[in-house]
Amino acid sequence: MPVRAVDLSETAVPSPPPGLVTVGRFDQGPGYRVNRPGGSDSWLFTWTTGGGGLLRQGTTEVVAAPGDLVVLGPGVPHRYTVVPGAGHWAFWWAHCQARTSWADWLRPYETGDRLHAVTRTRVGVRDRVDAAFGRMIADARWTGEGAPPAFDGAPEAGEVAVAHGTAARELVLCSLEEVVLLAAARSEGPGRSGVDPRIRRAESMIAADPGAPHTVRSLAARVSLSPSRFAHLFTQQLGQSPMRALLDARLLHAARLLEATDLPVERVAAASGFNSPFHFSRVFRQRFGVPPGGYRHGVRAAPR
């Protein structure tokens, strides 16, 4: 049923002024609730670490569990509270004006009414996100003189920091950008339709580090599949074998190194996962029509 501001009985809670960067850590009991009939002038980021929260924005509702990043865009009526029966809601939060680039990362996770729910973030990523929020608390208090305050573990629940200085605000926003990127890139959220998430993970591992000594067996082990099953699924769903995809990724990586660096061709070959410079030159010429040296010269000689 649609949630209307006039139906909310709680007293309206003001949001921080626009442009202010505020971060905090709460652990609230069942009586905690916030109601903003006019929404907020800034973005609200919540990262749940314990219990559960119920967030509603406009007519959209989501339950946040540990490892969930829920982002509320500005200008839409919202309210949030502890999930009934959860006992408490432990979460980090930040109010700020979002950087433009974050919209593209969050867009696949919008569920409606400018509410973005990045759920089921992988356990291995959660420690990095927690640490980033901890740095935000410390960095918000930096005056710009000396070293930023050290972050020595999770602050007490209820602690809030406001980044007043320019350097402090930018540091906090950099850490929040890390949070958004880590959660959105590594969550088990939307993916290509029909592609097994294990195959997507293997494809991502190849793209992230094409120079690594990947094999069908090593990639299969990383995604908990037998080599034969992995090779079959990968080829069936992506249209090429794992080793063909790896070769393509290595050649693309090599082309980028030739474009952007002055590394000798032999070092480009090694950095791209090729044990033999001769083999590298041969397959590079087959793919791009020119040898590596000629490719570099052609790119740099082209008019800009």
C-alpha positions in Angstrom: 0.0 0.0 0.0 1.4 3.5 -0.9 2.9 5.3 2.1 1.8 9.0 2.3 3.4 11.6 4.5 0.1 12.6 5.9 -0.4 9.1 7.2 2.8 9.1 9.3 2.2 9.7 13.0 5.8 10.2 14.0 7.2 13.7 14.4 9.1 14.8 11.4 12.9 14.8 11.7 14.9 17.4 9.8 17.7 16.3 7.6 21.2 17.8 7.7 21.6 21.0 5.6 22.5 20.5 2.0 26.2 20.4 1.3 27.1 19.2 4.8 29.0 15.9 5.0 27.9 14.0 8.1 28.8 10.4 9.1 27.8 8.3 12.1 27.3 4.9 13.6 24.1 3.9 15.4 22.8 0.8 17.2 19.2 1.5 17.8 16.4 -0.4 19.6 12.8 -1.1 18.6 11.6 2.4 19.4 13.9 4.1 16.9 12.2 5.7 13.9 12.9 8.7 11.6 10.2 10.4 9.4 10.9 13.0 6.8 7.7 13.9 4.9 9.6 16.2 2.6 12.5 13.8 2.1 16.1 15.0 2.5 18.1 17.7 0.7 21.0 15.4 0.5 21.7 11.7 -0.1 21.5 9.2 2.7 23.7 6.1 2.7 23.1 3.3 5.3 25.3 0.3 5.8 23.8 -2.4 8.1 26.1 -4.3 10.3 23.6 -6.0 12.7 19.9 -6.6 13.3 17.8 -5.1 10.6 16.3 -1.8 9.3 13.0 -1.1 7.5 13.4 1.8 5.0 10.6 3.3 3.0 10.9 6.0 0.4 7.9 7.1 -1.5 6.0 3.9 -2.2 9.1 1.7 -2.2 10.2 -0.4 0.8 13.2 -2.5 1.6 14.5 -4.5 4.6 18.2 -4.0 5.2 20.2 -6.9 6.7 23.9 -7.1 7.6 26.0 -6.5 4.5 23.3 -4.4 2.7 23.9 -0.8 1.5 20.7 1.1 1.1 20.9 4.6 -0.5 18.0 7.1 -0.4 18.1 9.9 -3.0 17.0 13.4 -2.1 13.6 15.0 -2.5 11.4 11.9 -1.8 9.4 11.4 1.4 11.0 8.7 3.5 10.9 7.0 6.9 13.0 4.3 8.5 12.9 2.2 11.6 14.0 -1.0 13.2 12.5 -4.1 11.6 9.8 -5.5 13.8 11.1 -8.5 15.7 14.8 -7.7 14.9 15.5 -6.4 18.3 17.9 -3.7 17.1 19.5 -2.1 14.0 23.2 -1.4 14.0 24.3 0.6 11.0 26.7 3.2 9.6 25.2 6.2 7.9 26.3 9.2 5.9 24.5 12.3 4.6 26.1 14.2 1.7 25.8 15.3 -1.9 26.6 12.3 -4.0 29.3 12.6 -6.7 28.0 12.4 -10.2 29.9 9.1 -11.0 28.1 7.3 -8.3 24.8 7.4 -10.1 26.0 5.0 -12.8 27.2 2.5 -10.2 24.0 2.6 -8.2 21.5 2.8 -11.1 21.2 -1.0 -11.5 20.1 -1.3 -7.9 17.3 1.3 -7.9 14.1 -0.4 -6.9 11.9 2.8 -7.3 11.4 6.3 -5.9 15.2 6.9 -5.9 15.8 4.1 -3.4 18.8 1.9 -4.2 19.3 -1.4 -2.4 22.7 -3.1 -2.9 22.1 -6.4 -1.0 24.0 -9.5 -0.1 27.5 -7.9 -0.4 30.1 -10.6 -0.2 31.6 -11.3 3.2 35.1 -10.6 2.0 34.1 -7.1 1.0 32.4 -6.2 4.2 35.5 -5.7 6.3 36.8 -3.2 3.7 33.5 -1.3 3.8 33.5 -1.3 7.6 37.0 0.1 7.6 36.1 2.8 5.1 33.3 4.0 7.3 35.7 4.0 10.2 38.1 6.2 8.3 35.3 8.5 7.5 34.7 9.2 11.2 38.4 9.9 11.7 38.9 11.9 8.6 35.9 14.1 9.2 37.7 15.6 12.2 40.9 16.4 10.4 41.8 20.1 10.5 44.3 19.9 7.6 47.3 20.2 9.9 49.5 17.3 10.7 48.4 13.7 10.0 44.7 12.8 9.9 43.5 11.2 13.2 44.2 7.5 13.4 41.3 5.1 13.1 41.7 2.5 15.9 38.6 0.4 15.7 34.9 0.9 15.5 33.7 4.0 17.3 31.1 3.9 20.0 27.5 3.6 18.8 25.9 7.0 18.6 29.0 8.8 17.5 28.6 11.4 14.8 31.2 13.5 13.0 30.7 16.4 10.7 33.4 17.2 8.0 33.8 21.0 8.2 37.1 21.5 6.4 37.5 21.1 2.6 40.2 18.5 3.0 38.2 16.6 5.5 35.1 16.6 3.3 37.0 15.3 0.3 38.6 12.5 2.3 35.3 11.4 3.7 33.7 11.5 0.2 36.7 9.5 -1.2 36.0 6.8 1.4 32.3 6.8 0.7 33.1 6.5 -3.0 35.1 3.4 -2.1 32.1 2.0 -0.2 29.8 2.5 -3.1 32.2 1.0 -5.6 33.0 -2.0 -3.4 29.4 -2.8 -2.6 27.9 -2.2 -6.1 30.7 -4.0 -7.9 31.0 -7.0 -5.7 27.4 -7.6 -4.6 25.3 -10.5 -5.8 22.9 -8.0 -7.4 21.8 -7.6 -11.0 23.8 -9.4 -13.6 23.5 -10.4 -17.2 20.3 -12.4 -17.7 20.9 -16.1 -18.1 24.6 -16.2 -17.1 25.5 -18.3 -14.1 26.9 -16.0 -11.3 29.9 -18.4 -11.0 30.7 -17.9 -14.7 30.4 -14.1 -14.3 32.8 -14.3 -11.4 35.3 -16.2 -13.4 35.0 -13.7 -16.3 35.6 -10.9 -13.8 38.7 -12.6 -12.5 40.1 -12.8 -16.0 39.3 -9.2 -16.8 40.7 -8.0 -13.4 44.1 -9.7 -13.8 44.7 -11.1 -17.3 48.4 -11.5 -16.7 47.9 -14.0 -13.9 48.7 -17.7 -14.6 45.0 -18.6 -15.0 44.1 -22.1 -16.2 40.8 -23.9 -16.6 41.5 -25.8 -13.5 42.5 -22.8 -11.4 39.5 -20.8 -12.5 37.1 -23.7 -11.9 38.5 -24.2 -8.4 37.9 -20.5 -7.6 34.2 -20.8 -8.5 33.7 -24.3 -7.0 33.1 -26.2 -10.2 34.8 -29.2 -11.8 37.1 -28.2 -14.7 34.9 -30.0 -17.3 31.7 -28.5 -15.9 33.2 -25.0 -15.7 34.6 -25.2 -19.3 31.2 -26.4 -20.6 29.2 -23.7 -18.8 31.6 -20.9 -19.7 31.6 -21.8 -23.4 27.9 -22.3 -23.5 26.9 -19.1 -21.8 29.6 -16.7 -23.1 30.1 -18.1 -26.5 33.8 -18.8 -26.2 36.1 -21.1 -24.2 37.7 -19.8 -21.0 41.2 -19.9 -22.6 39.9 -18.0 -25.6 38.5 -15.4 -23.3 41.8 -15.3 -21.4 43.7 -14.7 -24.7 41.4 -11.9 -25.7 41.8 -10.3 -22.3 45.6 -10.6 -22.4 45.8 -9.1 -25.9 43.6 -6.2 -24.9 45.7 -5.6 -21.7 48.9 -5.7 -23.9 47.4 -3.1 -26.3 46.6 -0.8 -23.4 50.2 -1.1 -22.1 51.6 -0.3 -25.5 49.4 2.7 -25.8 50.0 4.1 -22.3 53.6 3.1 -21.4 57.1 2.9 -22.8 57.7 -0.6 -21.5 59.8 -2.7 -23.9 57.7 -5.2 -25.9 59.3 -8.1 -23.9 58.0 -6.6 -20.6 54.6 -5.9 -22.1 54.4 -9.6 -23.1 55.4 -10.8 -19.6 53.0 -8.3 -17.8 50.2 -9.6 -20.0 50.7 -13.3 -19.2 52.8 -14.4 -22.3 55.8 -16.5 -21.5 57.3 -16.1 -24.9 57.8 -12.7 -26.6 57.8 -14.5 -30.0 54.5 -16.1 -29.3 53.1 -12.8 -28.1 54.2 -10.9 -31.2 52.7 -13.6 -33.4 49.3 -13.7 -31.8 49.3 -9.9 -31.4 49.8 -9.5 -35.2 47.1 -12.0 -35.9 44.6 -9.9 -33.8 45.6 -6.4 -34.6 47.2 -6.7 -38.1 50.5 -5.3 -37.0 53.3 -6.3 -34.6 53.4 -4.8 -31.1 56.0 -2.1 -32.0 54.1 -1.1 -35.1 50.9 -0.8 -33.1 52.5 1.5 -30.6 54.0 3.7 -33.3 50.6 3.8 -35.2 48.7 4.9 -32.1 51.1 7.6 -31.2 51.4 8.9 -34.7 47.7 9.2 -35.2 46.3 12.7 -35.1 44.5 13.6 -31.9 
